[in-house]
Amino acid sequence: MTNAPDYWKLLFKLRSNITLDGDLELAERELRALVQCPIEPIGEDFLSSWQQAGWVLPKDVATHRCGVVGYLCHTRPIELNLLFRRLSFCEQVFGIAPDNESTREQLAQLPDSLVRVRQVNGQIAFMFVPFNAIAEWSDVVARRASSPKETGVMLDYLCNALVDEVPVELPQAARSIISTKQTTGHLFHGLHVYKAKFFPRMARAFLNLCEGATVLDPFAGSGTALVEAAVMGIPAIGVDIDPLSVAIARAKAQLLFDDGAIAEAIPNALARLDNSAKGQGSLFEIAETHALYSVTPTFLRRRVPEPILREVETDVADILSALRDLPPCSPLHIALSDALSRKFKFRFLGLGYGRFSLTIQPRRLRQMFVENLLYLARALAVWQWLRQRTGVVPAPITVLHGDARQLPLEDESVDCVVTSPPYMPASSGRESYLKSKAFGMTALGLIAPDAVDAVEAEQIGSIQRAETIHNLPQSAQEVVLWMQSDPTRCVKAAATASYFADLRESLREIRRVLKPQGKCAFVVARQHVFYRYRSREIVRLVESADITADLAVQAGLRMLEQIHVELQKQNSVARPRSLDSYYETIVLLQKA
């Protein structure tokens, strides 16, 4: 049956930066969901047989840990534009199809500059580069290019090399871009540093697995899942309790739909900032700058030396003055918040008392902000190149300031949910997501300098919250009871009980707003490790994913499965036991 004349033969060549078994499993799951037919892994030895169709694959072929370089399938005619927009793990797609009008119509939907088509033995042989492969390379291009114009030159060269009629070994510069492991900054995901950010490739895979006409992320964070859904053609709704997260997500959405106004605002802001540094501002601007009040969060004032504090607040005042004609929380304001978040780096000690160490970057805030704007100008140029070359028009994004425990949405109003809630380290005192970005929030006027603790207490997982174990699943109760009995961790027990109760409430809300049979991909850490602070010896492993599954069932959702995915850690000192393998788990749920 698979050799019938109307069947297509498709070969999906994997990205060279897919190195972990979990990535391969997700890639295989995603492909099966998209092509709706059996697929088989192939090794490098298979590629020689593909030459019989007239294609010579590039010499730069990455063989993964289990010998897989790609996947092969035989399928009925398929919508190529859907594959082009949605594939997450593939660098190139090769195909052999019947030479007929239907095949040519499908190929005509692909962007001319990213596809190669020719006749071979009475059939059509084709190859195209998926959108997300280029999008992931684009952030590397934006960071390496010396100007916005150069980004287009670099992307043109890269894509031309990949779709060339006679593929050759790529130069080292091109190979280094294609094989980059930094795949989280494209599509403006690099606009603002964000702890525990959703991995874009993982979000795309879950969007493909959950299948829905609309998607909700009730813990929207910096908007990663929303942006990825939009470029895949899926309308997205995001909700977050943190006002800065909402501002970041809205700024990303604004950048996706920008008609050139933001690109024009960047040189104007830089010119104003340069004039103020030279003392060339108007008397009105000087008076306005001096009238600005202190924006430093109260809890930080005693930790920052006075000379640094005066310098930072002066820079913040000058930058806000340069941005005065822009609406509040514009993408340029978010660039200021990012600079502040990088200037002051927190490391919470996990003792349950809110203690933290603080590292202050020596570079001046003004210079960090200028570098952010220059990068933003290049990122905008990259996005405009992508829009023009691919024809991709993003779907609508709606970002709401609200609480996942009480979603501002109607019953049964969304088709699927893809989300990653705050992790248990927040309730165990190892992290305070809000305090680490508080300076940006106060500088943008989102909260008052003395209101940080009050706002932090409202967050899910806040160490300030307290709840009993009443009605929690047995698995969650056991963790809290153990913490209560441990002299070192008893102070965190009530906050951890509150964390579990809040997760359950958010899962109930997810069930309420999901349409019948709607799916939810709920991404959590597989385990949480408690260890002895000096020896780093493990004293207890908490199966976070299993507890989350129990909470979901208690909330009325049906458990479909758990998918464990190992993540490649980029920062070897990011976690107390940094040499351990780290897994996240997708708890796949469904509303019955």
DRENVO-556693 format. One line per 3 residues: their letters; for each residue x, z, y of C-alpha. Coordinates in Angstrom, 1 decimal, padded with zeros to 4 digits. Example, Ala and Ser with C-alpha at 12.3 -4.5 7.8 and 13.67 -1.06 7.14 Angstrom:
AS = 012.3,007.8,-004.5 ~ 013.7,007.1,-001.1
//
This chain:
MTN = 000.0,000.0,000.0 ~ 002.8,000.8,002.4 ~ 004.2,-002.7,002.0
APD = 001.0,-004.3,003.2 ~ 001.6,-006.9,005.9 ~ -000.2,-004.9,008.6
YWK = 002.0,-001.8,008.2 ~ 004.7,-000.8,010.6 ~ 008.1,000.6,009.6
LLF = 009.4,003.2,012.1 ~ 012.7,004.9,012.3 ~ 013.1,008.0,014.5
KLR = 016.7,008.7,015.4 ~ 017.2,012.4,016.3 ~ 018.9,013.7,019.4
SNI = 022.6,014.6,018.8 ~ 022.1,018.2,020.2 ~ 019.7,019.2,017.5
TLD = 021.9,021.5,015.4 ~ 019.7,024.2,013.9 ~ 017.4,024.0,010.9
GDL = 014.5,025.3,013.0 ~ 014.8,022.4,015.4 ~ 014.7,020.0,012.4
ELA = 011.6,021.7,011.1 ~ 009.9,021.5,014.4 ~ 010.9,017.8,014.8
ERE = 009.4,017.1,011.4 ~ 006.2,018.9,012.1 ~ 005.8,017.2,015.5
LRA = 006.4,013.7,013.9 ~ 003.8,014.3,011.2 ~ 001.3,015.4,013.8
LVQ = 001.9,012.3,016.0 ~ 002.1,009.6,013.3 ~ -000.5,011.1,011.0
CPI = 001.3,009.9,007.8 ~ 004.1,011.0,005.5 ~ 007.6,010.9,006.8
EPI = 011.0,011.1,005.0 ~ 014.3,012.3,006.2 ~ 017.2,009.8,006.2
GED = 020.9,010.2,006.2 ~ 023.6,008.0,007.7 ~ 023.9,005.9,004.6
FLS = 020.4,004.6,005.1 ~ 021.3,003.1,008.5 ~ 023.3,000.2,007.0
SWQ = 020.1,-001.1,005.4 ~ 018.5,-001.3,008.8 ~ 020.9,-004.0,009.8
QAG = 019.0,-006.4,007.5 ~ 016.3,-006.3,010.2 ~ 018.7,-007.5,012.8
WVL = 019.4,-004.2,014.4 ~ 022.8,-002.4,014.6 ~ 022.4,001.2,015.5
PKD = 024.9,002.8,017.9 ~ 028.1,004.2,016.4 ~ 027.4,007.5,018.0
VAT = 025.2,008.9,015.3 ~ 024.9,012.6,014.9 ~ 024.6,014.0,011.3
HRC = 022.9,017.3,011.3 ~ 023.7,020.3,009.2 ~ 021.6,019.2,006.2
GVV = 022.7,015.5,006.5 ~ 019.7,014.3,008.4 ~ 020.1,011.7,011.2
GYL = 016.4,010.8,011.6 ~ 013.1,010.2,009.9 ~ 011.4,007.1,008.5
CHT = 007.7,006.3,008.0 ~ 005.4,003.5,007.1 ~ 002.2,003.6,009.2
RPI = -000.7,001.5,010.3 ~ -000.4,000.2,013.9 ~ 000.1,003.2,016.2
ELN = -000.1,003.8,019.9 ~ 003.5,003.4,021.0 ~ 002.9,004.7,024.5
LLF = 001.7,008.0,023.0 ~ 005.0,008.3,021.1 ~ 006.9,007.3,024.2
RRL = 005.4,010.1,026.3 ~ 005.2,012.9,023.6 ~ 008.2,012.7,021.3
SFC = 010.5,015.7,021.9 ~ 013.4,015.5,019.5 ~ 014.1,011.8,019.2
EQV = 016.7,009.8,021.1 ~ 015.6,006.3,020.0 ~ 012.8,004.8,018.0
FGI = 013.3,001.7,016.0 ~ 010.5,-000.4,014.5 ~ 009.6,-003.4,012.5
APD = 006.1,-004.7,012.8 ~ 004.0,-007.8,012.2 ~ 004.4,-010.5,014.8
NES = 000.8,-010.5,016.1 ~ -001.2,-009.9,019.3 ~ -001.9,-006.2,018.5
TRE = 001.9,-005.5,018.2 ~ 002.7,-007.3,021.4 ~ -000.1,-005.4,023.2
QLA = 001.4,-002.1,022.1 ~ 004.9,-003.1,023.1 ~ 003.6,-004.3,026.5
QLP = 002.6,-000.7,027.3 ~ 006.2,000.4,027.2 ~ 008.5,000.2,030.3
DSL = 010.5,-003.0,030.2 ~ 013.8,-001.3,031.0 ~ 013.6,001.1,028.1
VRV = 012.6,-001.2,025.3 ~ 014.3,-004.1,023.4 ~ 012.2,-006.6,021.5
RQV = 013.1,-009.7,019.4 ~ 011.9,-011.7,016.4 ~ 013.6,-011.2,013.0
NGQ = 012.5,-013.0,009.9 ~ 009.0,-013.7,011.2 ~ 008.5,-010.1,012.3
IAF = 009.0,-008.2,015.6 ~ 011.9,-005.8,015.7 ~ 011.9,-003.3,018.6
MFV = 013.6,-000.2,019.9 ~ 012.7,002.1,022.7 ~ 014.1,005.3,024.3
PFN = 011.4,008.0,024.6 ~ 010.6,009.6,028.0 ~ 011.7,013.1,027.1
AIA = 015.1,012.0,025.9 ~ 015.8,010.6,029.4 ~ 014.1,013.5,031.1
EWS = 016.4,016.0,029.4 ~ 019.5,014.0,030.4 ~ 018.3,013.8,033.9
DVV = 019.2,017.4,034.9 ~ 022.8,016.8,033.8 ~ 022.8,013.7,035.9
ARR = 021.3,015.5,038.9 ~ 024.0,018.2,038.7 ~ 026.9,015.7,038.2
ASS = 026.0,013.1,040.7 ~ 027.5,013.3,044.2 ~ 024.3,012.1,046.0
PKE = 020.7,011.2,045.3 ~ 021.5,007.5,045.2 ~ 024.2,008.0,042.5
TGV = 021.6,009.6,040.2 ~ 019.8,006.3,039.8 ~ 023.1,004.4,039.2
MLD = 024.0,006.9,036.4 ~ 020.6,006.7,034.8 ~ 020.6,002.9,034.9
YLC = 024.0,002.8,033.2 ~ 023.0,005.2,030.5 ~ 019.7,003.5,029.7
NAL = 021.2,000.0,029.7 ~ 023.9,001.1,027.3 ~ 021.2,002.5,024.9
VDE = 019.0,-000.5,024.9 ~ 021.8,-003.1,024.9 ~ 021.3,-006.1,022.6
VPV = 024.7,-005.4,021.0 ~ 025.1,-001.6,020.9 ~ 028.6,-000.4,021.2
ELP = 030.3,003.0,021.1 ~ 029.3,004.8,024.3 ~ 032.0,005.9,026.8
QAA = 032.8,009.6,026.8 ~ 031.0,010.2,030.1 ~ 027.8,008.8,028.7
RSI = 028.2,010.6,025.3 ~ 028.7,013.9,027.1 ~ 025.4,013.5,028.9
IST = 023.5,012.5,025.8 ~ 024.9,015.3,023.7 ~ 024.4,018.0,026.3
KQT = 023.1,021.3,025.0 ~ 021.7,022.2,028.5 ~ 018.1,021.0,028.1
TGH = 016.1,023.4,030.1 ~ 016.6,022.3,033.7 ~ 015.0,018.9,033.9
LFH = 011.7,018.1,035.6 ~ 012.4,020.8,038.2 ~ 012.6,023.6,035.5
GLH = 016.0,024.4,037.2 ~ 014.3,025.0,040.5 ~ 014.5,028.8,040.0
VYK = 016.4,031.0,037.7 ~ 013.9,032.7,035.3 ~ 014.6,035.3,032.6
AKF = 013.0,034.6,029.2 ~ 012.1,031.1,030.2 ~ 010.0,029.0,027.8
FPR = 012.2,026.3,026.2 ~ 010.7,023.0,027.4 ~ 011.3,021.2,024.1
MAR = 009.6,024.0,022.1 ~ 006.7,023.9,024.5 ~ 006.3,020.1,024.0
AFL = 006.4,020.5,020.2 ~ 003.6,023.2,020.3 ~ 001.5,021.0,022.6
NLC = 001.7,018.2,020.1 ~ 000.9,020.6,017.2 ~ -002.1,022.2,019.0
EGA = -003.7,019.0,020.1 ~ -006.2,019.4,023.0 ~ -007.6,017.6,026.0
TVL = -006.8,020.6,028.2 ~ -004.2,023.3,027.7 ~ -004.0,026.9,029.0
DPF = -000.9,029.0,029.5 ~ -002.2,032.6,030.3 ~ 001.4,033.8,030.8
AGS = 002.5,030.8,032.9 ~ 005.7,032.2,034.2 ~ 007.7,029.5,036.0
GTA = 005.3,026.8,034.7 ~ 007.4,025.3,032.0 ~ 004.5,024.5,029.6
LVE = 002.3,023.3,032.5 ~ 004.9,020.8,033.7 ~ 005.6,019.5,030.1
AAV = 001.9,019.2,029.4 ~ 001.3,017.2,032.7 ~ 004.0,014.6,032.0
MGI = 002.6,014.3,028.5 ~ -000.7,013.4,030.0 ~ -002.5,016.7,029.2
PAI = -004.3,018.5,032.1 ~ -002.9,022.1,032.3 ~ -004.1,025.4,033.6
GVD = -001.7,028.3,034.2 ~ -002.5,032.0,034.9 ~ 000.1,034.7,035.9
IDP = -000.1,038.2,037.3 ~ 003.2,037.8,039.1 ~ 002.8,036.2,042.5
LSV = 006.3,034.7,042.5 ~ 005.8,033.1,039.1 ~ 002.6,031.5,040.5
AIA = 004.5,030.3,043.6 ~ 007.3,028.8,041.4 ~ 004.8,027.0,039.1
RAK = 002.9,025.7,042.1 ~ 006.1,024.4,043.7 ~ 007.0,022.5,040.5
AQL = 003.5,021.0,040.4 ~ 003.9,020.0,044.1 ~ 007.3,018.3,043.3
LFD = 005.7,016.3,040.5 ~ 003.2,014.8,042.9 ~ 005.4,014.6,046.0
DGA = 005.0,011.4,048.0 ~ 008.4,011.8,049.7 ~ 007.5,014.6,052.2
IAE = 009.7,017.2,050.5 ~ 012.6,014.9,050.2 ~ 012.3,014.3,054.0
AIP = 012.1,018.0,054.7 ~ 015.4,018.8,053.0 ~ 017.8,017.1,055.6
NAL = 015.7,018.6,058.4 ~ 016.0,022.1,057.1 ~ 019.8,021.6,056.5
ARL = 020.2,020.3,060.1 ~ 018.4,023.3,061.5 ~ 020.4,025.7,059.4
DNS = 023.7,024.0,060.5 ~ 022.6,024.2,064.2 ~ 021.8,027.9,063.9
AKG = 025.3,028.5,062.3 ~ 026.8,026.8,065.4 ~ 024.7,028.7,067.8
QGS = 022.8,025.6,068.9 ~ 019.3,026.8,068.2 ~ 016.7,027.1,071.0
LFE = 016.1,030.4,072.7 ~ 012.7,030.5,071.0 ~ 014.4,030.2,067.5
IAE = 016.9,032.9,068.4 ~ 014.2,035.3,069.5 ~ 012.1,034.5,066.4
THA = 015.1,035.2,064.1 ~ 015.8,038.6,065.7 ~ 012.2,039.6,065.5
LYS = 012.1,039.4,061.6 ~ 011.8,042.7,059.8 ~ 013.9,043.9,056.9
VTP = 013.1,042.0,053.7 ~ 015.2,044.1,051.3 ~ 013.2,045.8,048.6
TFL = 013.2,049.6,049.2 ~ 014.6,050.4,045.8 ~ 017.7,048.2,046.5
RRR = 018.6,049.4,050.0 ~ 020.6,052.4,048.7 ~ 022.4,050.2,046.2
VPE = 023.7,047.5,048.5 ~ 026.6,048.1,050.9 ~ 025.5,048.0,054.5
PIL = 027.7,045.0,055.6 ~ 026.4,042.9,052.7 ~ 022.9,043.9,053.5
REV = 023.2,042.9,057.1 ~ 024.7,039.6,056.1 ~ 022.0,038.8,053.5
ETD = 019.2,039.7,055.8 ~ 020.7,037.6,058.6 ~ 020.9,034.6,056.3
VAD = 017.4,035.1,055.1 ~ 016.1,035.2,058.7 ~ 018.1,032.0,059.6
ILS = 016.8,030.2,056.5 ~ 013.2,031.2,057.1 ~ 013.5,030.0,060.6
ALR = 014.8,026.7,059.4 ~ 011.8,026.4,057.1 ~ 009.2,027.5,059.7
DLP = 007.3,024.2,059.8 ~ 006.7,024.1,056.1 ~ 003.8,025.8,054.4
PCS = 004.4,029.2,052.8 ~ 006.1,029.1,049.4 ~ 007.1,025.5,049.6
PLH = 009.7,024.2,047.1 ~ 012.3,024.9,049.8 ~ 011.2,028.5,050.0
IAL = 011.5,028.8,046.2 ~ 015.1,027.5,046.6 ~ 015.7,030.6,048.9
SDA = 014.2,032.9,046.3 ~ 016.4,031.4,043.6 ~ 019.5,031.9,045.7
LSR = 018.5,035.6,046.2 ~ 017.9,036.0,042.4 ~ 021.4,034.6,041.8
KFK = 023.0,036.6,044.5 ~ 021.8,039.9,043.0 ~ 022.1,040.1,039.2
FRF = 020.5,043.0,037.4 ~ 021.2,044.4,034.0 ~ 018.7,047.0,032.9
LGL = 020.1,049.8,030.7 ~ 017.2,050.2,028.3 ~ 017.0,054.0,028.6
GYG = 013.4,054.0,029.7 ~ 014.1,055.4,033.2 ~ 014.4,052.1,035.1
RFS = 018.2,052.4,035.5 ~ 020.1,049.2,036.0 ~ 023.6,048.0,037.0
LTI = 023.9,045.5,039.8 ~ 026.3,042.7,040.3 ~ 026.5,041.1,043.8
QPR = 027.8,037.5,043.9 ~ 030.6,037.1,046.5 ~ 029.4,033.8,047.8
RLR = 027.3,033.9,050.9 ~ 023.6,033.5,050.5 ~ 023.4,030.7,053.0
QMF = 025.9,028.6,051.0 ~ 024.0,029.2,047.8 ~ 020.8,028.0,049.5
VEN = 022.4,024.9,050.9 ~ 023.7,024.0,047.4 ~ 020.2,024.5,046.0
LLY = 018.7,022.1,048.6 ~ 021.4,019.5,047.8 ~ 020.6,019.8,044.1
LAR = 016.8,019.6,044.8 ~ 017.4,016.4,046.7 ~ 019.1,014.9,043.7
ALA = 016.5,016.2,041.3 ~ 013.8,014.6,043.4 ~ 015.7,011.3,043.3
VWQ = 015.9,011.6,039.5 ~ 012.1,012.2,039.2 ~ 011.3,009.3,041.4
WLR = 013.5,007.1,039.2 ~ 011.7,008.4,036.1 ~ 008.3,007.7,037.7
QRT = 009.3,004.2,038.7 ~ 011.0,003.2,035.5 ~ 008.6,004.8,033.0
GVV = 005.3,004.5,034.8 ~ 004.5,008.1,033.8 ~ 001.8,009.6,036.1
PAP = 001.4,013.4,035.5 ~ -001.9,014.9,034.6 ~ -003.4,017.6,037.0
ITV = -002.0,021.1,037.0 ~ -003.9,024.2,038.2 ~ -002.1,027.5,038.7
LHG = -004.1,030.7,039.2 ~ -003.0,034.1,040.3 ~ -004.7,036.3,037.7
DAR = -004.4,038.6,034.7 ~ -004.1,037.4,031.1 ~ -006.1,040.6,030.1
QLP = -009.1,039.3,032.3 ~ -008.7,035.6,032.6 ~ -010.5,034.0,035.6
LED = -012.0,031.2,033.3 ~ -015.4,030.5,031.7 ~ -016.1,031.0,028.1
ESV = -015.0,028.2,025.8 ~ -013.5,026.2,028.6 ~ -010.1,025.2,027.2
DCV = -009.1,023.1,024.1 ~ -005.8,024.8,023.2 ~ -003.4,027.5,024.4
VTS = 000.4,027.4,024.4 ~ 002.0,030.5,025.8 ~ 004.9,033.0,025.5
PPY = 004.0,036.5,026.7 ~ 006.5,039.1,027.9 ~ 008.6,040.4,025.1
MPA = 008.8,044.0,023.8 ~ 012.2,044.6,025.6 ~ 010.1,045.1,028.8
SSG = 008.3,048.1,027.4 ~ 011.5,049.5,025.8 ~ 013.2,049.5,029.2
RES = 015.7,046.8,028.5 ~ 014.2,044.5,031.1 ~ 012.2,044.5,034.2
YLK = 011.2,040.9,034.9 ~ 009.6,041.7,038.2 ~ 012.4,043.9,039.7
SKA = 015.0,041.3,038.9 ~ 013.3,038.8,041.2 ~ 011.9,041.3,043.7
FGM = 014.2,040.3,046.6 ~ 012.8,036.8,046.4 ~ 009.2,038.1,046.5
TAL = 009.8,040.3,049.5 ~ 011.7,037.6,051.4 ~ 008.8,035.2,050.9
GLI = 006.2,037.8,052.0 ~ 004.5,037.9,048.6 ~ 004.8,041.7,048.4
APD = 005.9,044.4,050.8 ~ 009.5,045.8,050.4 ~ 008.1,049.2,049.4
AVD = 005.4,047.9,047.0 ~ 007.7,046.7,044.2 ~ 007.1,049.7,041.9
AVE = 003.3,049.6,042.4 ~ 003.2,045.9,041.5 ~ 005.6,046.4,038.6
AEQ = 003.3,049.0,037.1 ~ 000.5,046.4,036.8 ~ 002.6,044.1,034.6
IGS = 002.2,043.8,030.8 ~ 005.0,045.7,029.2 ~ 005.8,047.8,032.3
IQR = 007.8,050.9,031.4 ~ 005.5,052.7,033.9 ~ 002.4,052.1,031.8
AET = 001.1,054.6,029.3 ~ -001.4,054.2,026.4 ~ -002.3,056.0,023.2
IHN = -002.1,054.4,019.7 ~ -005.8,054.6,019.4 ~ -007.2,051.6,017.5
LPQ = -003.9,049.8,017.3 ~ -003.0,048.1,013.9 ~ -001.1,050.3,011.5
SAQ = 002.0,048.2,012.0 ~ 002.0,048.9,015.7 ~ 001.2,052.6,015.3
EVV = 004.2,053.1,013.0 ~ 006.5,051.8,015.7 ~ 005.1,054.0,018.4
LWM = 005.1,057.1,016.1 ~ 008.7,056.5,015.3 ~ 009.6,056.2,018.9
QSD = 007.8,059.4,019.7 ~ 009.9,061.2,017.0 ~ 013.2,059.8,018.3
PTR = 014.8,061.9,021.0 ~ 016.4,058.9,022.7 ~ 013.3,056.7,022.7
CVK = 010.3,059.1,023.0 ~ 010.2,058.3,026.8 ~ 009.3,054.7,025.9
AAA = 006.6,055.3,023.3 ~ 003.6,055.4,025.6 ~ 004.7,052.2,027.4
TAS = 005.2,050.5,024.0 ~ 001.7,051.5,022.9 ~ 000.4,050.1,026.2
YFA = 002.3,046.8,025.6 ~ 000.6,046.4,022.2 ~ -002.8,047.2,023.6
DLR = -002.3,044.7,026.5 ~ -001.2,042.0,024.1 ~ -004.4,042.6,022.0
ESL = -006.5,042.4,025.1 ~ -004.9,039.1,026.2 ~ -005.5,037.7,022.7
REI = -009.2,038.7,023.0 ~ -009.4,036.8,026.3 ~ -007.7,033.8,024.7
RRV = -010.4,033.8,022.0 ~ -013.1,034.0,024.6 ~ -011.9,031.0,026.6
LKP = -011.0,028.8,023.6 ~ -013.4,026.2,022.4 ~ -014.5,026.5,018.7
QGK = -011.7,025.5,016.4 ~ -009.2,025.5,019.3 ~ -005.7,026.4,018.4
CAF = -003.2,028.8,020.1 ~ 000.6,028.8,019.8 ~ 001.6,032.3,020.7
VVA = 005.4,032.5,020.9 ~ 007.1,035.9,020.4 ~ 010.5,037.2,019.3
RQH = 010.6,037.5,015.5 ~ 012.1,040.9,015.6 ~ 013.1,043.6,018.1
VFY = 016.2,045.6,017.3 ~ 016.7,049.3,018.1 ~ 020.4,050.3,017.8
RYR = 022.8,053.1,018.6 ~ 024.0,052.7,022.1 ~ 027.7,053.3,021.4
SRE = 028.3,051.9,017.9 ~ 025.6,049.2,018.2 ~ 024.5,050.1,014.6
IVR = 021.0,049.0,013.9 ~ 018.6,052.0,013.5 ~ 015.3,050.1,013.2
LVE = 014.1,046.5,013.0 ~ 010.6,046.0,014.4 ~ 008.9,042.9,013.0
SAD = 007.4,041.8,016.3 ~ 005.8,038.6,015.0 ~ 004.0,040.5,012.2
ITA = 002.6,043.0,014.7 ~ 001.5,040.2,017.0 ~ -000.3,038.5,014.1
DLA = -002.0,041.8,013.3 ~ -003.1,042.2,016.9 ~ -004.4,038.6,016.9
VQA = -006.5,039.2,013.8 ~ -007.8,042.4,015.4 ~ -008.8,040.3,018.5
GLR = -010.9,038.0,016.3 ~ -008.5,035.0,015.9 ~ -007.7,033.4,012.6
MLE = -004.0,033.4,011.5 ~ -002.9,029.9,010.4 ~ 000.8,030.5,009.9
QIH = 004.1,031.8,011.4 ~ 006.9,029.4,012.2 ~ 010.3,031.0,012.6
VEL = 012.7,029.0,014.8 ~ 016.3,030.0,015.3 ~ 017.5,029.5,018.9
QKQ = 021.0,028.5,020.1 ~ 022.2,031.3,022.3 ~ 024.1,030.0,025.4
NSV = 025.1,033.5,026.6 ~ 027.0,035.6,024.1 ~ 026.6,038.8,026.1
ARP = 022.9,038.4,026.9 ~ 021.7,040.8,024.2 ~ 023.1,044.1,022.9
RSL = 023.7,042.6,019.4 ~ 024.8,039.2,020.7 ~ 026.5,038.1,017.5
DSY = 023.3,038.3,015.5 ~ 021.2,035.2,014.8 ~ 018.2,035.1,017.1
YET = 014.8,033.8,016.1 ~ 011.5,033.2,017.9 ~ 008.3,033.0,016.0
IVL = 005.3,030.8,016.7 ~ 002.2,032.7,015.7 ~ -000.2,029.8,015.2
LQK = -003.8,030.9,015.6 ~ -007.2,029.3,015.7 ~ -010.7,030.3,017.0
A = -013.1,030.1,014.0
//
